[in-house]
Amino acid sequence: MLAGMVAGVPTAAQAEWMRLQYGMFIHFGPWTYSGTGDGRFPAERVVAPRLDARAWARLAVEAGMRYAVLTAKHVDGFCLWPSRHTDYSVAATPQRRDWVGEFVEAFRAEGLKVGLYYALLDRHCPFFEDDARYAAYVRDQITELLSGYGDVLELWFDGAWDKDHPTRDWPHDPAWPNDGGARWEWARLYEHIHALQPRCLVIQNSSSDRPGEPNYLPVDVRTSEHFDFIWRERLCAPRLDPIFDGHDLPLEYCTTLTPGWFWQANACYSHASAETIAGWRLRAARQRANLLLNIGPNSDGEMPNYHRGFLVEAERLVREAGG
């Protein structure tokens, strides 16, 4: 656990994170182009001629956000930084741009904190099922991210269900007992992260149907995907009590303005209103939780301009409400 963690009392790093309240989630990568995360989309076709992380950061500031989290690696295995441990990264694209580097530089220049998303599931890696080798691979890539880009506010892990419960029969599939993330060497990964950056908060997504419930410990923050999520005719409401195993674990809601987590070409969907976005923010604040709101850049690398009006108006409504 983080140094100084005391039952019922957030650490200094957790308290600082909680004061940020509102952040931008950014899903971008091969899925943006292919509409799938199967790990087969050719790296040479990942081209974003108008990607300007400074424009993303300016939008975040206008919206009242104080931090952002970028999908450094999603389930397709593609790395938005030139990882030395795979050939499936920005280094294999025509532009050869380090998008993680551009992201952290742009957002820090606007005074925002930066976090990174890392999918444990990897549909491109040829040795994914070799647990020991793959766990070492994950640690090697996390070392790159935590050694090459300055202070990282949070590492947001996803995809653990693929080895923990591949049938997705929650919560107790007898064939796949919860073993504390042994196949990922989770406890070792957690300690590795804090050896590199003691104040980096470790988050592991627990899926929409189990909001606020950690898959296993240790983690530093809990997640709740979406608001008022329905799973098999059951309303899934997050557990708000932050005390787990004697430790204080604050909550981060995440939801998205896109029809999926990534931008979709020619999508047809109902956009959340400014009032809805403001309501999400105020509800999270009342519950002492953060809100990480996702916006997917398009295949040119631009944030769709239609989001801006909703986000700016939501910020005005929150300010009027004293939030």
Buried (B, 14 or more C-beta within 10 A) or exposed (E): BBEEBEEEEBBEBBEBBBEBBBBBBBBBBBBBBBBBBBBEBEBEEBBBEEBBBBBBBBBBBEBBBBBBBBBBBBBBBBBBBBBEBBEBBBBBBEEEBBBBBBBBBBBBEBEBBBBBBBBBBBBBBEEBEEBEEBBBBBBBBBBBBBEEBEEBBBBBBBBBBBBBBEEEEBEEBEEBEEEBBBBBBBBBBBEBBBEBBEBBBBBBBBBBBBBBBBBBBBBBBBBBBBBEBEEEEEEBEBBEEBEBEEBBBBBBBBBBBBBBBBBBEEEEEEBBEBEBBBBBBBBBBEBEBBBBBBBBBBBEBBBBEEBBEBBBBBBEBBEEEEB
